[in-house]
Every structure is written in C-alpha cells, then in structure tokens.
Amino acid sequence: MDVKATAKTVRCTPRKTRLVLDQIRGKDVEDALAILQFLPNSAADAVAKVVKSAAANATHNHQMDSSKLYVKSCYADEGIVLKRWMPRAKGSASQILKRTSHITVVVAER
C-alpha cells in the first residue's frame, strides 16, 4: 500500500527542490531523514517535513511498521508564481517571478 503526503505552495523553486528529492528517492525513511538533515539546500527542511508527515500517515492511519518504510517516489510540481516588478533604467520595469512548488512524497512498506 502506498501512503502519500503533500506540501503545497512551498516558497522554493521546483528546480531546486528536485535536486533534493533526487538524493532521497528509493531510500529508507530513516536514511532519507539523515541525508536531509545535513544537506545545505534550503528545500531540505521542507522535504524533511513532508517525509515525516508521510511516515506518520503510514504509521497512524494504515498501521504500517515504521522501520520497514521507504520512499517509493517523490516529486515536485510547479505551484503558483508570484509576479513582482523591479524598476529599471529609463522608467521601464522588469518582471521578477517568485516560483513556488508542490512537494509530494509517497512511502511504502518493503
């Protein structure tokens, strides 16, 4: 059985988040959390929170053994984009796109 958790509108770009998710895909939950704890990326904290939530969902809602859980799949989709403007030379302006991501982690039992 697959159990998933999702964090929506996380203020980190999907491209940077996918770099973190590639590190933990297929690993045990304990190993994944240990890896995320020492990653310097800013998205590692948000991903760790989602992994803990997915593990808790599996343990409490579906009575799975927490020691046998592993990250079956994980992905980051693009969320809403906040559009801001920065003044430039000669009275013009350039657009700044502040991207967000939806992080999904699926755990299963080995």
Biopython code that builds the backbone (N, CA, C, O; Angstrom):
import numpy as np
from Bio.PDB.StructureBuilder import StructureBuilder

atoms = [
    (1, "MET", "N", (0.838, -1.182, 0.000)),
    (1, "MET", "CA", (0.000, 0.000, 0.000)),
    (1, "MET", "C", (0.882, 1.244, 0.000)),
    (1, "MET", "O", (1.893, 1.309, 0.700)),
    (2, "ASP", "N", (0.486, 2.211, -0.784)),
    (2, "ASP", "CA", (1.226, 3.468, -0.876)),
    (2, "ASP", "C", (0.523, 4.537, -0.049)),
    (2, "ASP", "O", (-0.700, 4.670, -0.087)),
    (3, "VAL", "N", (1.312, 5.286, 0.688)),
    (3, "VAL", "CA", (0.791, 6.381, 1.502)),
    (3, "VAL", "C", (1.548, 7.637, 1.095)),
    (3, "VAL", "O", (2.770, 7.611, 0.951)),
    (4, "LYS", "N", (0.813, 8.749, 0.909)),
    (4, "LYS", "CA", (1.489, 9.952, 0.454)),
    (4, "LYS", "C", (1.165, 11.137, 1.337)),
    (4, "LYS", "O", (0.168, 11.159, 2.060)),
    (5, "ALA", "N", (2.052, 12.131, 1.251)),
    (5, "ALA", "CA", (1.856, 13.411, 1.914)),
    (5, "ALA", "C", (2.279, 14.497, 0.940)),
    (5, "ALA", "O", (3.185, 14.300, 0.130)),
    (6, "THR", "N", (1.614, 15.651, 1.024)),
    (6, "THR", "CA", (1.867, 16.740, 0.098)),
    (6, "THR", "C", (1.995, 18.048, 0.859)),
    (6, "THR", "O", (1.242, 18.308, 1.798)),
    (7, "ALA", "N", (2.948, 18.864, 0.449)),
    (7, "ALA", "CA", (3.077, 20.232, 0.951)),
    (7, "ALA", "C", (2.861, 21.151, -0.240)),
    (7, "ALA", "O", (3.554, 21.052, -1.253)),
    (8, "LYS", "N", (1.896, 22.042, -0.107)),
    (8, "LYS", "CA", (1.554, 22.917, -1.224)),
    (8, "LYS", "C", (2.127, 24.313, -1.016)),
    (8, "LYS", "O", (2.261, 24.778, 0.116)),
    (9, "THR", "N", (2.457, 24.968, -2.104)),
    (9, "THR", "CA", (2.915, 26.355, -2.155)),
    (9, "THR", "C", (4.125, 26.585, -1.252)),
    (9, "THR", "O", (4.138, 27.516, -0.447)),
    (10, "VAL", "N", (5.125, 25.744, -1.387)),
    (10, "VAL", "CA", (6.380, 25.909, -0.653)),
    (10, "VAL", "C", (7.231, 26.924, -1.405)),
    (10, "VAL", "O", (7.400, 26.806, -2.619)),
    (11, "ARG", "N", (7.771, 27.924, -0.701)),
    (11, "ARG", "CA", (8.485, 29.025, -1.351)),
    (11, "ARG", "C", (9.911, 28.624, -1.711)),
    (11, "ARG", "O", (10.879, 29.203, -1.218)),
    (12, "CYS", "N", (10.018, 27.635, -2.568)),
    (12, "CYS", "CA", (11.292, 27.231, -3.144)),
    (12, "CYS", "C", (10.992, 26.761, -4.563)),
    (12, "CYS", "O", (9.961, 26.133, -4.806)),
    (13, "THR", "N", (11.871, 27.057, -5.483)),
    (13, "THR", "CA", (11.586, 26.721, -6.869)),
    (13, "THR", "C", (11.577, 25.205, -7.072)),
    (13, "THR", "O", (12.317, 24.490, -6.396)),
    (14, "PRO", "N", (10.752, 24.709, -7.992)),
    (14, "PRO", "CA", (10.704, 23.266, -8.234)),
    (14, "PRO", "C", (12.042, 22.702, -8.712)),
    (14, "PRO", "O", (12.385, 21.560, -8.404)),
    (15, "ARG", "N", (12.789, 23.499, -9.459)),
    (15, "ARG", "CA", (14.074, 23.021, -9.976)),
    (15, "ARG", "C", (15.048, 22.737, -8.840)),
    (15, "ARG", "O", (15.753, 21.728, -8.866)),
    (16, "LYS", "N", (15.095, 23.618, -7.841)),
    (16, "LYS", "CA", (15.981, 23.412, -6.694)),
    (16, "LYS", "C", (15.463, 22.302, -5.794)),
    (16, "LYS", "O", (16.250, 21.573, -5.190)),
    (17, "THR", "N", (14.146, 22.168, -5.700)),
    (17, "THR", "CA", (13.562, 21.124, -4.869)),
    (17, "THR", "C", (13.820, 19.742, -5.451)),
    (17, "THR", "O", (14.036, 18.786, -4.706)),
    (18, "ARG", "N", (13.798, 19.629, -6.771)),
    (18, "ARG", "CA", (14.039, 18.332, -7.415)),
    (18, "ARG", "C", (15.456, 17.830, -7.168)),
    (18, "ARG", "O", (15.680, 16.621, -7.116)),
    (19, "LEU", "N", (16.419, 18.744, -7.015)),
    (19, "LEU", "CA", (17.785, 18.334, -6.693)),
    (19, "LEU", "C", (17.832, 17.622, -5.342)),
    (19, "LEU", "O", (18.571, 16.652, -5.174)),
    (20, "VAL", "N", (17.046, 18.102, -4.384)),
    (20, "VAL", "CA", (16.995, 17.480, -3.064)),
    (20, "VAL", "C", (16.257, 16.153, -3.133)),
    (20, "VAL", "O", (16.684, 15.169, -2.529)),
    (21, "LEU", "N", (15.146, 16.122, -3.869)),
    (21, "LEU", "CA", (14.346, 14.898, -3.954)),
    (21, "LEU", "C", (15.100, 13.760, -4.631)),
    (21, "LEU", "O", (14.878, 12.594, -4.306)),
    (22, "ASP", "N", (15.988, 14.082, -5.568)),
    (22, "ASP", "CA", (16.776, 13.044, -6.231)),
    (22, "ASP", "C", (17.719, 12.336, -5.261)),
    (22, "ASP", "O", (18.102, 11.189, -5.492)),
    (23, "GLN", "N", (18.090, 13.007, -4.186)),
    (23, "GLN", "CA", (19.002, 12.421, -3.195)),
    (23, "GLN", "C", (18.336, 11.333, -2.357)),
    (23, "GLN", "O", (19.012, 10.411, -1.900)),
    (24, "ILE", "N", (16.999, 11.426, -2.145)),
    (24, "ILE", "CA", (16.341, 10.514, -1.196)),
    (24, "ILE", "C", (15.451, 9.476, -1.867)),
    (24, "ILE", "O", (14.925, 8.596, -1.186)),
    (25, "ARG", "N", (15.270, 9.552, -3.162)),
    (25, "ARG", "CA", (14.361, 8.628, -3.846)),
    (25, "ARG", "C", (14.862, 7.190, -3.723)),
    (25, "ARG", "O", (16.005, 6.894, -4.071)),
    (26, "GLY", "N", (13.997, 6.291, -3.225)),
    (26, "GLY", "CA", (14.339, 4.880, -3.082)),
    (26, "GLY", "C", (15.013, 4.513, -1.773)),
    (26, "GLY", "O", (15.274, 3.333, -1.541)),
    (27, "LYS", "N", (15.301, 5.463, -0.918)),
    (27, "LYS", "CA", (15.992, 5.200, 0.349)),
    (27, "LYS", "C", (14.981, 4.893, 1.460)),
    (27, "LYS", "O", (13.802, 5.227, 1.348)),
    (28, "ASP", "N", (15.458, 4.259, 2.523)),
    (28, "ASP", "CA", (14.628, 4.072, 3.713)),
    (28, "ASP", "C", (14.318, 5.425, 4.320)),
    (28, "ASP", "O", (15.061, 6.385, 4.117)),
    (29, "VAL", "N", (13.223, 5.508, 5.063)),
    (29, "VAL", "CA", (12.794, 6.788, 5.636)),
    (29, "VAL", "C", (13.833, 7.316, 6.622)),
    (29, "VAL", "O", (14.113, 8.515, 6.634)),
    (30, "GLU", "N", (14.411, 6.439, 7.451)),
    (30, "GLU", "CA", (15.422, 6.887, 8.413)),
    (30, "GLU", "C", (16.658, 7.426, 7.691)),
    (30, "GLU", "O", (17.211, 8.456, 8.076)),
    (31, "ASP", "N", (17.084, 6.721, 6.643)),
    (31, "ASP", "CA", (18.244, 7.176, 5.873)),
    (31, "ASP", "C", (17.951, 8.494, 5.157)),
    (31, "ASP", "O", (18.807, 9.377, 5.092)),
    (32, "ALA", "N", (16.745, 8.617, 4.625)),
    (32, "ALA", "CA", (16.369, 9.841, 3.920)),
    (32, "ALA", "C", (16.380, 11.037, 4.866)),
    (32, "ALA", "O", (16.851, 12.113, 4.499)),
    (33, "LEU", "N", (15.865, 10.858, 6.078)),
    (33, "LEU", "CA", (15.854, 11.958, 7.042)),
    (33, "LEU", "C", (17.269, 12.325, 7.487)),
    (33, "LEU", "O", (17.558, 13.495, 7.737)),
    (34, "ALA", "N", (18.146, 11.331, 7.587)),
    (34, "ALA", "CA", (19.540, 11.607, 7.948)),
    (34, "ALA", "C", (20.239, 12.386, 6.834)),
    (34, "ALA", "O", (21.018, 13.299, 7.107)),
    (35, "ILE", "N", (19.962, 12.026, 5.590)),
    (35, "ILE", "CA", (20.549, 12.753, 4.459)),
    (35, "ILE", "C", (20.040, 14.187, 4.436)),
    (35, "ILE", "O", (20.821, 15.122, 4.257)),
    (36, "LEU", "N", (18.735, 14.363, 4.616)),
    (36, "LEU", "CA", (18.137, 15.698, 4.564)),
    (36, "LEU", "C", (18.615, 16.605, 5.687)),
    (36, "LEU", "O", (18.676, 17.824, 5.529)),
    (37, "GLN", "N", (18.951, 16.007, 6.812)),
    (37, "GLN", "CA", (19.397, 16.808, 7.956)),
    (37, "GLN", "C", (20.708, 17.534, 7.650)),
    (37, "GLN", "O", (20.930, 18.637, 8.150)),
    (38, "PHE", "N", (21.569, 16.937, 6.846)),
    (38, "PHE", "CA", (22.885, 17.505, 6.599)),
    (38, "PHE", "C", (23.044, 18.129, 5.215)),
    (38, "PHE", "O", (24.144, 18.552, 4.858)),
    (39, "LEU", "N", (21.971, 18.194, 4.431)),
    (39, "LEU", "CA", (22.046, 18.864, 3.137)),
    (39, "LEU", "C", (22.023, 20.379, 3.340)),
    (39, "LEU", "O", (21.255, 20.869, 4.168)),
    (40, "PRO", "N", (22.840, 21.127, 2.609)),
    (40, "PRO", "CA", (22.862, 22.582, 2.775)),
    (40, "PRO", "C", (21.738, 23.302, 2.027)),
    (40, "PRO", "O", (21.560, 24.507, 2.206)),
    (41, "ASN", "N", (20.980, 22.589, 1.197)),
    (41, "ASN", "CA", (19.953, 23.228, 0.387)),
    (41, "ASN", "C", (18.813, 23.755, 1.256)),
    (41, "ASN", "O", (18.494, 23.179, 2.296)),
    (42, "SER", "N", (18.209, 24.847, 0.822)),
    (42, "SER", "CA", (17.116, 25.430, 1.590)),
    (42, "SER", "C", (15.847, 24.582, 1.508)),
    (42, "SER", "O", (15.013, 24.640, 2.413)),
    (43, "ALA", "N", (15.688, 23.810, 0.460)),
    (43, "ALA", "CA", (14.498, 22.983, 0.292)),
    (43, "ALA", "C", (14.539, 21.722, 1.160)),
    (43, "ALA", "O", (13.525, 21.036, 1.291)),
    (44, "ALA", "N", (15.684, 21.410, 1.749)),
    (44, "ALA", "CA", (15.819, 20.174, 2.526)),
    (44, "ALA", "C", (14.904, 20.173, 3.748)),
    (44, "ALA", "O", (14.382, 19.122, 4.119)),
    (45, "ASP", "N", (14.702, 21.321, 4.374)),
    (45, "ASP", "CA", (13.829, 21.389, 5.547)),
    (45, "ASP", "C", (12.382, 21.087, 5.180)),
    (45, "ASP", "O", (11.703, 20.345, 5.889)),
    (46, "ALA", "N", (11.910, 21.657, 4.081)),
    (46, "ALA", "CA", (10.539, 21.423, 3.648)),
    (46, "ALA", "C", (10.329, 19.968, 3.230)),
    (46, "ALA", "O", (9.287, 19.379, 3.518)),
    (47, "VAL", "N", (11.318, 19.395, 2.552)),
    (47, "VAL", "CA", (11.208, 18.000, 2.113)),
    (47, "VAL", "C", (11.220, 17.069, 3.327)),
    (47, "VAL", "O", (10.479, 16.086, 3.360)),
    (48, "ALA", "N", (12.049, 17.368, 4.317)),
    (48, "ALA", "CA", (12.096, 16.542, 5.527)),
    (48, "ALA", "C", (10.751, 16.559, 6.247)),
    (48, "ALA", "O", (10.311, 15.536, 6.771)),
    (49, "LYS", "N", (10.107, 17.709, 6.273)),
    (49, "LYS", "CA", (8.801, 17.824, 6.914)),
    (49, "LYS", "C", (7.762, 16.953, 6.208)),
    (49, "LYS", "O", (6.929, 16.330, 6.866)),
    (50, "VAL", "N", (7.804, 16.904, 4.877)),
    (50, "VAL", "CA", (6.866, 16.090, 4.111)),
    (50, "VAL", "C", (7.153, 14.605, 4.298)),
    (50, "VAL", "O", (6.223, 13.803, 4.383)),
    (51, "VAL", "N", (8.433, 14.227, 4.364)),
    (51, "VAL", "CA", (8.790, 12.817, 4.572)),
    (51, "VAL", "C", (8.298, 12.358, 5.946)),
    (51, "VAL", "O", (7.752, 11.262, 6.077)),
    (52, "LYS", "N", (8.489, 13.193, 6.966)),
    (52, "LYS", "CA", (7.992, 12.851, 8.311)),
    (52, "LYS", "C", (6.479, 12.720, 8.321)),
    (52, "LYS", "O", (5.935, 11.836, 8.983)),
    (53, "SER", "N", (5.799, 13.591, 7.596)),
    (53, "SER", "CA", (4.340, 13.543, 7.535)),
    (53, "SER", "C", (3.852, 12.277, 6.836)),
    (53, "SER", "O", (2.885, 11.658, 7.281)),
    (54, "ALA", "N", (4.510, 11.891, 5.751)),
    (54, "ALA", "CA", (4.122, 10.669, 5.042)),
    (54, "ALA", "C", (4.353, 9.432, 5.916)),
    (54, "ALA", "O", (3.540, 8.507, 5.925)),
    (55, "ALA", "N", (5.472, 9.428, 6.652)),
    (55, "ALA", "CA", (5.755, 8.302, 7.547)),
    (55, "ALA", "C", (4.727, 8.239, 8.674)),
    (55, "ALA", "O", (4.295, 7.153, 9.063)),
    (56, "ALA", "N", (4.337, 9.397, 9.198)),
    (56, "ALA", "CA", (3.330, 9.431, 10.252)),
    (56, "ALA", "C", (1.969, 8.982, 9.732)),
    (56, "ALA", "O", (1.236, 8.286, 10.434)),
    (57, "ASN", "N", (1.626, 9.377, 8.504)),
    (57, "ASN", "CA", (0.366, 8.920, 7.903)),
    (57, "ASN", "C", (0.348, 7.403, 7.767)),
    (57, "ASN", "O", (-0.665, 6.762, 8.047)),
    (58, "ALA", "N", (1.462, 6.833, 7.339)),
    (58, "ALA", "CA", (1.531, 5.378, 7.166)),
    (58, "ALA", "C", (1.430, 4.660, 8.508)),
    (58, "ALA", "O", (0.771, 3.626, 8.617)),
    (59, "THR", "N", (2.087, 5.215, 9.532)),
    (59, "THR", "CA", (2.103, 4.563, 10.835)),
    (59, "THR", "C", (0.755, 4.660, 11.540)),
    (59, "THR", "O", (0.250, 3.663, 12.057)),
    (60, "HIS", "N", (0.173, 5.851, 11.564)),
    (60, "HIS", "CA", (-1.036, 6.071, 12.356)),
    (60, "HIS", "C", (-2.323, 5.717, 11.616)),
    (60, "HIS", "O", (-3.259, 5.192, 12.219)),
    (61, "ASN", "N", (-2.377, 5.998, 10.325)),
    (61, "ASN", "CA", (-3.623, 5.764, 9.592)),
    (61, "ASN", "C", (-3.727, 4.372, 8.981)),
    (61, "ASN", "O", (-4.830, 3.853, 8.810)),
    (62, "HIS", "N", (-2.584, 3.759, 8.649)),
    (62, "HIS", "CA", (-2.609, 2.468, 7.954)),
    (62, "HIS", "C", (-1.879, 1.364, 8.707)),
    (62, "HIS", "O", (-1.700, 0.273, 8.168)),
    (63, "GLN", "N", (-1.453, 1.622, 9.944)),
    (63, "GLN", "CA", (-0.800, 0.642, 10.822)),
    (63, "GLN", "C", (0.364, -0.082, 10.152)),
    (63, "GLN", "O", (0.500, -1.299, 10.277)),
    (64, "MET", "N", (1.196, 0.666, 9.444)),
    (64, "MET", "CA", (2.399, 0.085, 8.843)),
    (64, "MET", "C", (3.544, 0.144, 9.845)),
    (64, "MET", "O", (3.538, 0.955, 10.770)),
    (65, "ASP", "N", (4.525, -0.728, 9.644)),
    (65, "ASP", "CA", (5.706, -0.748, 10.510)),
    (65, "ASP", "C", (6.656, 0.365, 10.075)),
    (65, "ASP", "O", (7.079, 0.403, 8.920)),
    (66, "SER", "N", (6.990, 1.263, 10.990)),
    (66, "SER", "CA", (7.803, 2.432, 10.628)),
    (66, "SER", "C", (9.235, 2.061, 10.262)),
    (66, "SER", "O", (9.895, 2.812, 9.543)),
    (67, "SER", "N", (9.731, 0.923, 10.739)),
    (67, "SER", "CA", (11.105, 0.531, 10.415)),
    (67, "SER", "C", (11.234, -0.044, 9.000)),
    (67, "SER", "O", (12.344, -0.138, 8.476)),
    (68, "LYS", "N", (10.113, -0.429, 8.375)),
    (68, "LYS", "CA", (10.143, -1.019, 7.038)),
    (68, "LYS", "C", (9.783, -0.028, 5.940)),
    (68, "LYS", "O", (9.730, -0.409, 4.771)),
    (69, "LEU", "N", (9.532, 1.238, 6.286)),
    (69, "LEU", "CA", (9.091, 2.213, 5.296)),
    (69, "LEU", "C", (10.257, 2.716, 4.449)),
    (69, "LEU", "O", (11.375, 2.875, 4.939)),
    (70, "TYR", "N", (9.974, 2.963, 3.171)),
    (70, "TYR", "CA", (10.966, 3.559, 2.277)),
    (70, "TYR", "C", (10.265, 4.560, 1.362)),
    (70, "TYR", "O", (9.047, 4.511, 1.190)),
    (71, "VAL", "N", (11.036, 5.456, 0.784)),
    (71, "VAL", "CA", (10.498, 6.479, -0.108)),
    (71, "VAL", "C", (10.314, 5.849, -1.485)),
    (71, "VAL", "O", (11.282, 5.654, -2.220)),
    (72, "LYS", "N", (9.079, 5.537, -1.825)),
    (72, "LYS", "CA", (8.806, 4.881, -3.097)),
    (72, "LYS", "C", (8.940, 5.860, -4.256)),
    (72, "LYS", "O", (9.569, 5.541, -5.266)),
    (73, "SER", "N", (8.362, 7.036, -4.121)),
    (73, "SER", "CA", (8.510, 8.069, -5.141)),
    (73, "SER", "C", (8.358, 9.430, -4.493)),
    (73, "SER", "O", (7.734, 9.572, -3.441)),
    (74, "CYS", "N", (8.936, 10.421, -5.139)),
    (74, "CYS", "CA", (8.824, 11.793, -4.659)),
    (74, "CYS", "C", (9.015, 12.725, -5.843)),
    (74, "CYS", "O", (9.859, 12.491, -6.708)),
    (75, "TYR", "N", (8.223, 13.774, -5.867)),
    (75, "TYR", "CA", (8.304, 14.708, -6.987)),
    (75, "TYR", "C", (7.867, 16.099, -6.550)),
    (75, "TYR", "O", (7.167, 16.261, -5.550)),
    (76, "ALA", "N", (8.288, 17.091, -7.310)),
    (76, "ALA", "CA", (7.938, 18.488, -7.057)),
    (76, "ALA", "C", (7.298, 19.058, -8.311)),
    (76, "ALA", "O", (7.918, 19.109, -9.373)),
    (77, "ASP", "N", (6.055, 19.483, -8.174)),
    (77, "ASP", "CA", (5.349, 20.137, -9.267)),
    (77, "ASP", "C", (5.392, 21.645, -9.059)),
    (77, "ASP", "O", (5.644, 22.128, -7.955)),
    (78, "GLU", "N", (5.143, 22.374, -10.135)),
    (78, "GLU", "CA", (5.171, 23.825, -10.029)),
    (78, "GLU", "C", (3.877, 24.325, -9.408)),
    (78, "GLU", "O", (2.783, 23.924, -9.806)),
    (79, "GLY", "N", (4.021, 25.212, -8.423)),
    (79, "GLY", "CA", (2.872, 25.826, -7.777)),
    (79, "GLY", "C", (2.566, 27.174, -8.407)),
    (79, "GLY", "O", (2.899, 27.419, -9.566)),
    (80, "ILE", "N", (1.928, 28.044, -7.634)),
    (80, "ILE", "CA", (1.607, 29.365, -8.143)),
    (80, "ILE", "C", (2.893, 30.183, -8.285)),
    (80, "ILE", "O", (3.885, 29.923, -7.604)),
    (81, "VAL", "N", (2.859, 31.158, -9.163)),
    (81, "VAL", "CA", (4.020, 32.019, -9.386)),
    (81, "VAL", "C", (3.630, 33.436, -8.961)),
    (81, "VAL", "O", (2.691, 34.020, -9.501)),
    (82, "LEU", "N", (4.365, 33.980, -7.984)),
    (82, "LEU", "CA", (4.134, 35.346, -7.547)),
    (82, "LEU", "C", (4.882, 36.272, -8.501)),
    (82, "LEU", "O", (6.082, 36.107, -8.720)),
    (83, "LYS", "N", (4.172, 37.241, -9.065)),
    (83, "LYS", "CA", (4.781, 38.132, -10.047)),
    (83, "LYS", "C", (5.034, 39.489, -9.398)),
    (83, "LYS", "O", (4.117, 40.134, -8.890)),
    (84, "ARG", "N", (6.286, 39.902, -9.426)),
    (84, "ARG", "CA", (6.693, 41.178, -8.851)),
    (84, "ARG", "C", (7.416, 41.993, -9.914)),
    (84, "ARG", "O", (7.855, 41.446, -10.926)),
    (85, "TRP", "N", (7.542, 43.294, -9.689)),
    (85, "TRP", "CA", (8.177, 44.177, -10.653)),
    (85, "TRP", "C", (9.318, 44.934, -9.991)),
    (85, "TRP", "O", (9.217, 45.360, -8.841)),
    (86, "MET", "N", (10.409, 45.096, -10.742)),
    (86, "MET", "CA", (11.557, 45.862, -10.257)),
    (86, "MET", "C", (11.811, 47.022, -11.218)),
    (86, "MET", "O", (11.913, 46.810, -12.426)),
    (87, "PRO", "N", (11.913, 48.238, -10.698)),
    (87, "PRO", "CA", (12.176, 49.379, -11.580)),
    (87, "PRO", "C", (13.556, 49.275, -12.229)),
    (87, "PRO", "O", (14.519, 48.842, -11.597)),
    (88, "ARG", "N", (13.637, 49.676, -13.487)),
    (88, "ARG", "CA", (14.881, 49.633, -14.233)),
    (88, "ARG", "C", (15.155, 51.024, -14.824)),
    (88, "ARG", "O", (14.468, 51.999, -14.518)),
    (89, "ALA", "N", (16.158, 51.079, -15.662)),
    (89, "ALA", "CA", (16.574, 52.360, -16.220)),
    (89, "ALA", "C", (15.542, 52.914, -17.198)),
    (89, "ALA", "O", (14.783, 52.160, -17.808)),
    (90, "LYS", "N", (15.521, 54.235, -17.340)),
    (90, "LYS", "CA", (14.690, 54.967, -18.297)),
    (90, "LYS", "C", (13.197, 54.728, -18.069)),
    (90, "LYS", "O", (12.421, 54.701, -19.024)),
    (91, "GLY", "N", (12.799, 54.559, -16.825)),
    (91, "GLY", "CA", (11.378, 54.436, -16.499)),
    (91, "GLY", "C", (10.745, 53.107, -16.837)),
    (91, "GLY", "O", (9.522, 52.985, -16.777)),
    (92, "SER", "N", (11.536, 52.099, -17.193)),
    (92, "SER", "CA", (10.960, 50.792, -17.506)),
    (92, "SER", "C", (10.975, 49.916, -16.257)),
    (92, "SER", "O", (11.441, 50.329, -15.196)),
    (93, "ALA", "N", (10.465, 48.722, -16.404)),
    (93, "ALA", "CA", (10.435, 47.781, -15.283)),
    (93, "ALA", "C", (10.652, 46.377, -15.826)),
    (93, "ALA", "O", (10.298, 46.078, -16.967)),
    (94, "SER", "N", (11.232, 45.528, -15.005)),
    (94, "SER", "CA", (11.401, 44.128, -15.394)),
    (94, "SER", "C", (10.669, 43.254, -14.391)),
    (94, "SER", "O", (10.529, 43.596, -13.217)),
    (95, "GLN", "N", (10.213, 42.130, -14.886)),
    (95, "GLN", "CA", (9.401, 41.245, -14.069)),
    (95, "GLN", "C", (10.265, 40.286, -13.277)),
    (95, "GLN", "O", (11.261, 39.775, -13.789)),
    (96, "ILE", "N", (9.891, 40.035, -12.022)),
    (96, "ILE", "CA", (10.543, 39.039, -11.182)),
    (96, "ILE", "C", (9.509, 37.963, -10.888)),
    (96, "ILE", "O", (8.415, 38.264, -10.410)),
    (97, "LEU", "N", (9.850, 36.706, -11.173)),
    (97, "LEU", "CA", (8.954, 35.582, -10.927)),
    (97, "LEU", "C", (9.412, 34.842, -9.681)),
    (97, "LEU", "O", (10.501, 34.268, -9.666)),
    (98, "LYS", "N", (8.592, 34.850, -8.639)),
    (98, "LYS", "CA", (8.896, 34.125, -7.406)),
    (98, "LYS", "C", (8.121, 32.822, -7.449)),
    (98, "LYS", "O", (6.918, 32.784, -7.190)),
    (99, "ARG", "N", (8.828, 31.760, -7.779)),
    (99, "ARG", "CA", (8.172, 30.477, -8.017)),
    (99, "ARG", "C", (7.952, 29.706, -6.714)),
    (99, "ARG", "O", (8.703, 29.852, -5.750)),
    (100, "THR", "N", (6.905, 28.886, -6.714)),
    (100, "THR", "CA", (6.616, 28.007, -5.583)),
    (100, "THR", "C", (6.489, 26.583, -6.106)),
    (100, "THR", "O", (6.389, 26.367, -7.314)),
    (101, "SER", "N", (6.492, 25.618, -5.199)),
    (101, "SER", "CA", (6.401, 24.222, -5.621)),
    (101, "SER", "C", (5.468, 23.453, -4.698)),
    (101, "SER", "O", (5.295, 23.793, -3.528)),
    (102, "HIS", "N", (4.875, 22.409, -5.258)),
    (102, "HIS", "CA", (4.062, 21.446, -4.517)),
    (102, "HIS", "C", (4.902, 20.181, -4.383)),
    (102, "HIS", "O", (5.221, 19.541, -5.385)),
    (103, "ILE", "N", (5.267, 19.813, -3.144)),
    (103, "ILE", "CA", (6.131, 18.658, -2.910)),
    (103, "ILE", "C", (5.268, 17.475, -2.495)),
    (103, "ILE", "O", (4.446, 17.596, -1.587)),
    (104, "THR", "N", (5.448, 16.332, -3.152)),
    (104, "THR", "CA", (4.703, 15.112, -2.838)),
    (104, "THR", "C", (5.703, 13.988, -2.587)),
    (104, "THR", "O", (6.627, 13.777, -3.373)),
    (105, "VAL", "N", (5.506, 13.266, -1.476)),
    (105, "VAL", "CA", (6.345, 12.122, -1.125)),
    (105, "VAL", "C", (5.432, 10.925, -0.911)),
    (105, "VAL", "O", (4.450, 11.011, -0.173)),
    (106, "VAL", "N", (5.756, 9.802, -1.559)),
    (106, "VAL", "CA", (4.997, 8.554, -1.427)),
    (106, "VAL", "C", (5.889, 7.533, -0.732)),
    (106, "VAL", "O", (6.998, 7.257, -1.189)),
    (107, "VAL", "N", (5.404, 6.976, 0.371)),
    (107, "VAL", "CA", (6.148, 5.934, 1.081)),
    (107, "VAL", "C", (5.380, 4.616, 0.998)),
    (107, "VAL", "O", (4.157, 4.599, 0.859)),
    (108, "ALA", "N", (6.119, 3.525, 1.085)),
    (108, "ALA", "CA", (5.530, 2.192, 1.055)),
    (108, "ALA", "C", (6.338, 1.287, 1.981)),
    (108, "ALA", "O", (7.407, 1.659, 2.464)),
    (109, "GLU", "N", (5.804, 0.101, 2.214)),
    (109, "GLU", "CA", (6.467, -0.852, 3.106)),
    (109, "GLU", "C", (7.238, -1.870, 2.269)),
    (109, "GLU", "O", (6.732, -2.364, 1.261)),
    (110, "ARG", "N", (8.455, -2.178, 2.686)),
    (110, "ARG", "CA", (9.256, -3.196, 1.977)),
    (110, "ARG", "C", (8.803, -4.571, 2.366)),
    (110, "ARG", "O", (9.349, -5.562, 1.881)),
]
sb = StructureBuilder()
sb.init_structure("model")
sb.init_model(0)
sb.init_chain("A")
sb.init_seg("    ")
for serial, (resi, resn, name, xyz) in enumerate(atoms, 1):
    if name == "N":
        sb.init_residue(resn, " ", resi, " ")
    sb.init_atom(name, np.array(xyz, "f"), 0.0, 1.0, " ", f" {name:<3s}", serial, name[0])
structure = sb.get_structure()
